[in-house]
Amino acid sequence: MNSTIMKVSRARTALKLGLEALGAKPGQSILLPDYCCDVILHPLAELGLEVISYEVFDDLSPDWDKLNNIDAKNVFGIIMVHYFGQPQNIKKFQDYSQAKGVYLIEDNAHGYGGSYKGKCLGTFGEIGISSPRKILNIPLGGILYLQNKPEEIDLNLSLKAEPLHFQLLNFIKCVVYLCRPVYKYLAYRKRRNYDYSDPYAFKEMVQSNTKISSYEKFIIQTAKIENIAKYRRKLWREWSSYLTEQGLRPVFTDLSENSCPWAIAFYCDDLNQRNSWINWGLVKKLPLFCWPRLPDAQIQKKGSAFEKWEKIVCVALNDPPPHPRLKGKCDSEN
């Protein structure tokens, strides 16, 4: 057996390949936080795996008392999510997985390029996934970290190449992003008609499991990720000060030292206030958004995960906040 790092089209594809390599079988269960994006269910459904949800607190750490009471006899693994690029209590997850005899699956889709105690996030579990496309703003790009790949398994066998016209479209998207004014304008045009009050909006189709293009692979390989991470931490601190002064409560009060955060997240009082902030971002051409698109079961349950979805506003860390001398949100709207 040997360790491997594999670049594919999306993190969800990386997750599917990693679970297959570990030997996941239909009918086995995966422990998954209730506050998560529904796209993570796509590879689990493809493999015939059942989902057992575990609750997380307001700081998005697990409710360990409830988690420890879950019967793990048919559980294959537990997914640990580094929300918005901030590491979980990795040691506690490792101890749990060892005690229960289940695999630790590390979801670092929000924090590509981040590290913890000198080790890359995504490499602490038996498998880990990252999503460089979120950090580098490219259409495709996912990474699988597999600690012990069986020699006889060829992970490329189930992957297809993206159709040529999609590759061309993705190349154009990369070029557009480099022209920031054009990108901001197009992003605004796309986002302004969304219904942010609809929890069923933003549902993504199941995507094919495909390879990554040479162009996107080149961007990932040549990116100066340490400089990018440093800049994103700087933006995190600036947005943290700005939104805290506006009366919002951060999901995370501290920034992990060597993280590479995808976004910064804050709690609003309710859905209306959250949507007001998103609309403010549209006016300012700043990327404020709601995350995640919850699984249907969590929407219908309307439990703590749904309550978080109604209140959390996120800011993509691409641009600094408005100058502090400019009027605040409430003043600018009245």
C-alpha positions in Angstrom: 0.0 0.0 0.0 1.1 3.6 -0.6 -0.2 7.1 0.0 -1.4 9.1 -2.9 -2.6 12.6 -3.9 -5.0 12.7 -6.9 -6.4 15.7 -8.8 -9.9 15.2 -10.2 -12.8 17.5 -11.3 -14.6 18.0 -8.0 -14.2 17.2 -4.3 -17.4 15.0 -4.5 -15.7 12.9 -7.1 -12.6 12.6 -4.9 -14.9 11.4 -2.0 -16.4 8.7 -4.2 -13.0 7.4 -5.3 -11.7 7.5 -1.8 -14.6 5.6 -0.3 -14.4 3.0 -3.1 -10.6 2.5 -2.4 -11.4 2.0 1.3 -13.9 -0.7 0.4 -17.2 0.9 1.3 -20.1 -1.4 0.6 -23.8 -0.7 -0.2 -25.9 -0.7 3.0 -23.2 0.6 5.3 -23.6 3.9 7.0 -21.7 7.1 7.1 -21.9 9.6 10.0 -22.4 13.1 8.5 -23.0 16.4 10.2 -26.6 17.7 9.8 -25.4 21.1 8.7 -23.8 20.2 5.3 -24.3 20.8 1.6 -26.5 18.3 -0.2 -23.9 17.6 -2.9 -22.0 15.5 -0.4 -24.9 13.1 -0.6 -24.4 12.5 -4.3 -21.3 10.2 -4.0 -22.8 8.5 -1.0 -26.0 7.7 -2.9 -23.9 6.4 -5.9 -22.2 3.9 -3.6 -25.5 2.9 -1.8 -24.4 4.2 1.6 -26.8 5.2 4.2 -26.5 8.5 6.1 -26.8 8.9 9.8 -26.8 12.6 10.8 -25.1 14.0 13.9 -25.9 17.5 15.3 -23.4 20.3 15.5 -23.5 23.3 17.9 -23.5 27.0 16.9 -19.7 26.9 16.5 -20.2 23.9 14.2 -18.4 21.5 16.5 -20.2 18.1 17.1 -22.5 17.4 20.0 -20.2 14.7 21.2 -22.6 13.4 23.8 -25.2 12.7 21.2 -22.6 11.4 18.7 -21.2 8.9 21.2 -24.7 7.5 21.8 -25.1 6.6 18.1 -24.9 2.9 17.4 -21.8 2.5 15.2 -22.0 -1.3 14.5 -22.8 -0.8 10.8 -21.0 2.5 10.4 -18.2 2.6 7.8 -16.9 6.1 8.6 -17.4 9.5 10.1 -17.0 12.7 8.0 -15.3 15.6 9.7 -16.0 18.9 8.1 -13.6 21.8 8.4 -16.3 24.5 7.9 -15.1 27.6 5.9 -11.5 26.3 6.2 -11.3 26.3 10.0 -10.0 23.0 11.5 -12.2 20.9 13.7 -10.8 19.3 16.9 -8.9 16.7 14.8 -7.6 14.8 17.8 -11.1 14.3 19.2 -12.3 13.0 15.8 -9.3 10.7 15.6 -9.9 9.3 19.1 -13.6 8.8 18.3 -12.9 6.9 15.0 -10.4 4.7 16.7 -12.6 3.9 19.6 -15.6 3.1 17.4 -13.5 1.2 14.8 -14.7 3.4 11.9 -12.8 5.3 9.2 -12.1 9.0 9.6 -13.0 10.9 6.4 -11.8 14.5 6.3 -13.8 17.1 4.3 -11.5 20.1 3.7 -13.5 21.3 0.7 -13.5 24.8 2.2 -9.8 25.1 3.2 -7.5 24.0 0.4 -4.0 25.2 1.2 -4.5 25.3 4.9 -2.5 23.4 7.4 -2.6 22.5 11.1 0.4 21.8 13.3 2.6 21.6 10.2 0.5 19.2 8.3 -1.8 19.9 5.4 -5.5 19.8 6.1 -7.0 16.8 4.3 -4.2 14.5 5.3 -5.4 13.6 8.9 -8.0 11.1 8.0 -7.8 7.7 6.2 -9.0 9.7 3.2 -9.4 13.5 2.8 -10.8 15.8 0.2 -10.1 19.4 -0.8 -11.6 21.7 -3.4 -8.9 24.1 -4.8 -11.5 25.5 -7.2 -13.1 27.3 -4.3 -9.9 29.0 -3.3 -8.3 29.5 -6.7 -11.6 30.5 -8.4 -11.5 28.0 -11.2 -14.4 26.0 -12.6 -13.1 22.6 -11.7 -10.6 21.2 -9.3 -10.8 18.6 -6.5 -8.2 16.6 -4.6 -8.2 13.2 -3.0 -5.7 12.4 -0.2 -5.6 8.7 0.3 -3.3 7.5 3.1 -3.0 3.8 2.1 -4.0 3.1 -1.5 -4.1 -0.7 -2.3 -1.6 -1.3 -5.1 -4.1 -3.2 -7.3 -6.7 -0.3 -7.4 -6.6 2.0 -10.4 -8.5 5.1 -9.3 -8.6 6.5 -12.9 -10.7 3.6 -14.3 -14.1 5.1 -13.5 -13.2 8.7 -14.6 -14.1 10.2 -17.9 -12.7 13.2 -19.6 -14.9 16.4 -19.6 -16.5 16.9 -23.1 -14.4 19.2 -25.2 -17.1 22.0 -25.3 -17.2 22.0 -21.5 -13.4 22.3 -21.4 -13.6 25.3 -23.7 -16.3 26.8 -21.6 -14.3 26.3 -18.4 -11.3 27.9 -20.0 -13.4 31.0 -20.9 -14.6 31.2 -17.3 -11.0 31.2 -16.1 -10.2 34.1 -18.4 -13.3 36.0 -17.3 -12.3 35.7 -13.7 -9.0 37.3 -14.4 -10.8 40.4 -15.6 -12.3 41.3 -12.2 -14.7 44.1 -13.3 -16.3 41.8 -15.9 -16.5 38.9 -13.4 -18.1 41.0 -10.7 -20.7 42.4 -13.2 -21.6 38.9 -14.5 -21.7 37.5 -10.9 -24.1 40.3 -9.9 -26.3 39.7 -12.9 -26.5 36.0 -12.0 -27.1 36.5 -8.3 -29.6 39.4 -8.3 -32.6 37.2 -9.3 -32.0 34.4 -6.8 -34.7 33.8 -4.1 -32.6 33.6 -1.0 -35.6 32.7 1.2 -36.2 29.5 -0.7 -34.3 26.6 1.1 -34.9 24.4 -2.0 -33.0 26.9 -4.3 -29.5 26.3 -5.5 -30.0 22.5 -5.9 -27.2 21.1 -8.0 -27.5 18.2 -10.5 -25.6 15.0 -10.0 -22.3 15.5 -11.9 -20.3 12.9 -13.8 -17.1 11.7 -12.3 -14.6 13.3 -14.5 -10.9 14.1 -14.8 -9.5 17.5 -14.4 -8.2 19.5 -17.4 -4.6 20.2 -18.0 -5.2 23.9 -17.7 -6.8 23.7 -14.3 -4.2 21.2 -13.1 -1.6 23.7 -14.2 -3.2 26.5 -12.2 -3.4 24.3 -9.1 0.2 23.3 -9.4 1.6 26.7 -10.0 -0.5 28.7 -7.5 1.4 30.4 -4.7 -0.9 28.9 -2.1 1.0 30.2 0.9 0.7 33.8 -0.3 -3.0 33.2 -1.2 -3.7 31.8 2.3 -1.9 34.7 3.9 -4.0 37.2 1.9 -7.3 35.4 2.7 -6.5 35.4 6.4 -5.9 39.2 6.1 -9.4 39.6 4.5 -10.9 37.3 7.2 -9.7 39.6 9.9 -10.8 42.8 8.1 -14.3 41.3 7.5 -14.5 40.0 11.1 -13.9 43.5 12.4 -16.3 45.2 10.0 -19.2 42.8 10.5 -18.7 42.6 14.3 -18.9 46.4 14.4 -22.2 46.1 12.5 -23.6 43.9 15.3 -23.3 40.4 13.8 -21.9 37.4 15.7 -19.1 35.4 14.1 -19.4 31.6 13.8 -15.7 31.4 14.7 -14.3 34.0 17.0 -10.7 33.0 16.3 -8.9 32.3 13.0 -6.7 29.2 12.9 -3.1 30.3 12.5 -2.2 28.6 9.1 -5.7 28.2 7.6 -6.7 29.2 4.1 -10.3 30.2 4.7 -12.8 30.0 1.8 -15.3 32.4 3.5 -16.1 34.0 6.8 -19.5 33.3 8.4 -21.7 35.3 10.7 -25.0 34.8 12.5 -27.8 37.2 11.8 -30.9 37.6 14.0 -33.2 35.9 11.5 -33.8 35.2 7.9 -34.9 38.7 7.0 -31.8 40.3 8.4 -29.6 37.7 6.6 -31.3 38.4 3.3 -30.9 42.2 3.9 -27.2 41.6 4.2 -27.1 39.5 1.0 -29.0 42.3 -0.8 -26.5 44.9 0.6 -23.7 42.8 -0.9 -25.4 42.8 -4.2 -25.6 46.6 -4.2 -22.0 46.8 -3.2 -20.9 44.1 -5.8 -19.6 42.1 -2.8 -20.1 38.3 -2.6 -22.3 37.7 0.4 -24.3 34.5 0.3 -26.1 31.8 2.2 -24.6 28.3 2.7 -25.3 25.5 2.4 -28.1 24.1 0.3 -29.1 21.6 2.9 -30.2 18.1 2.2 -34.0 17.8 1.7 -34.3 15.7 4.9 -32.8 18.6 7.0 -35.0 21.2 5.3 -38.1 19.1 6.0 -37.0 18.4 9.6 -36.6 22.1 10.3 -34.3 21.4 13.1 -31.1 23.1 14.3 -29.4 22.8 10.9 -32.3 24.6 9.2 -32.2 27.3 11.9 -28.5 27.8 11.2 -29.2 28.1 7.5 -31.8 30.8 8.1 -29.4 32.9 10.1 -25.8 32.4 8.7 -24.5 34.9 6.2 -21.2 34.2 4.5 -18.7 36.4 2.8 -16.4 35.0 0.1 -12.9 36.2 0.8 -12.1 37.7 -2.5 -12.4 41.4 -1.7 -12.0 43.7 1.3 -15.0 45.2 3.1 -16.0 48.8 2.3 -13.9 51.5 3.8 -14.8 51.9 7.6 -15.6 55.6 7.0 -18.4 54.7 4.6 -21.9 54.4 5.9 -23.0 51.1 7.4 -25.6 48.8 6.0 -28.6 50.2 7.9 -27.6 53.8 7.2 -27.0 53.1 3.5 -30.5 51.6 3.1 -32.5 54.2 4.9 
